[in-house]
Amino acid sequence: MKARFPGLLLLGWGLFACQPTSRLPSDPSPAETPEARAPTPVVVEPVPSGPVHSESAPAYLWTHDLGLFRIDDSGVRRVIEPLNQIHRGHDSQLVVAPDGRVWLAKRDGVFVLDDDGTPERLTDEPFYAYDDLTVDAAGRTWAILASPMWSMERFNGENWTSLWTRLDFEHDGGPSAWFIDLQAGPDDLWLATNAGLWELRGDDWQPITGCPRPIEALSFHRGELLAGDSEGWSAYDTKTWRTLATWPKAARVAAIGEQGTLAVPRSTMELELRSLENDSLIAGIGPLAGSEWRDLDIDAAGRTWAATDRELAVIGPDGSFLARWPTGSLPAIDEAIEAIAVVGAGPTQLPQATPGRTRVVVGRVVDHGDLRKGLAKARVTVCSVHPFREPCPPGSIVAETTSARDGSFRLEDVPDGSLEVIVDAGCSRGESAWLSTYSVCTGVNANPCDVGPLAQCLPPDPP
């Protein structure tokens, strides 16, 4: 069960009812009021906007549930509505083309934005997602349709044409199983698959040999092909590979600036700026708030834009913070940023962070076998959503408390965002070592949000 709450989204299972501010429930009695504790929040402090650049350009931010936003010198505004509900949660890709236009490939189609951010849809709603979109110097757009055959398609300005599938890229006597990355260079097109690397020469794909390790990402810097893998980045030129950097390419994020700067995310949520020329450290930053990196980009002014599950930050070339926006403090955006694309040097003026809206979350933990029986001393934690990781990894917690004698709990100052509630009730009735539950809070301007009774025994009872 999943529902959108303007500001706060709690995912999972449970009975729920949200009450408007004018109908606040009475506070629990002192004997039943649990002690609530929230981790130290990110301090929102005024920061300078950084160096002024001669030409201002926009930055675009993608969110799963709110859509695509544009930041320019006039402020923040939404330019594309969110995905259909069934498609939310799928990765989306933002690409800046050589002509400065921004392309968005997402689960329900491909869009291109003109100079003022007006979008044009270039596909009907496909059954499969478009991935790995890239635009070459001639203005042709290439993309991978993530169907079972992994079809490569080209857009000539009017129509999409399917040209190749994974069956056209054989390795060791068998076809490639899937495509990994597609990148257009100054004069050619490159494709990485699970079976190797190919270059399009004329109308024919030629295999490239000698790759140090299986490739996970492709990029270009000053006309030179860069390949990222689990151990570092390598450059390819005239049939020769050379090692550039020995830091591993993160699974979801990578950023290489025009100035030869690498933005290196660490699992500790610290960020390093390193030189592509000699792999030397330029600056160490952080840690940033959160527990997971979402995206990185480096603009033409050398500023690094970094998004985590808990904040968006802009960092100067020297490693100083130019702006920090904890989730909910960026105007009009109250959830985590999933993808970033900055055109040129980006906006000259960065919006000021504002205190984010907070909520009160109340509920009651009950025994799954007897909903009238409250469970005392259950640990209730609210944290950012990580659908493919363990619940509430370090750095993701925004509020936590312990249930009172009757099972009730109350969490103050819960920030806006896509959040999940995790309940750990310990050993209950002997059949489970732990109890975990997710609940949905939905409503309009509801504060507090009453998630109701929460009861779910995991693993389930034996038959």
ABEGO torsion letter per residue (X at the ends): XBBBBBGBBBBEBEBBBBBBAAABBBBBBAAABBBBBBBBBBBBBBBBAEBBBABBBBBBBBBAAAEBBBBBAAEBBBABBBBBAAABGBBBBBBBBAAGBBBBBBAAEBBBBBAAGBBBBABBBBABBBBGBBBBAAGBBBBBBBBAAGBBBBBAGABBBBABBAAABBBGGBBBABBABBBBBAABBBBBBAAEBBBBBEABBBBBBGBABBBABBBBBGGBBBBBBAAEBBBBBGGBBBBABABBBBAABBBBBAAGBBBBBBAAGBBBBBBAAAGBBABBBOBBBEABBABBBBBAAGBBBBBBAABBBBBBAAGBBABBBBBGABBGBABBBABBBBBEAEBABBBBBBBBBBBBBBBBBBBAABAABBBBGBBBBBBBBBAABBBGBBGABABBBBBBAAGBBBBBGBBBEBBBBBBBAEBBGGABABBBBBBBBBEBGBOBBBAEBBBBBOBBBBX
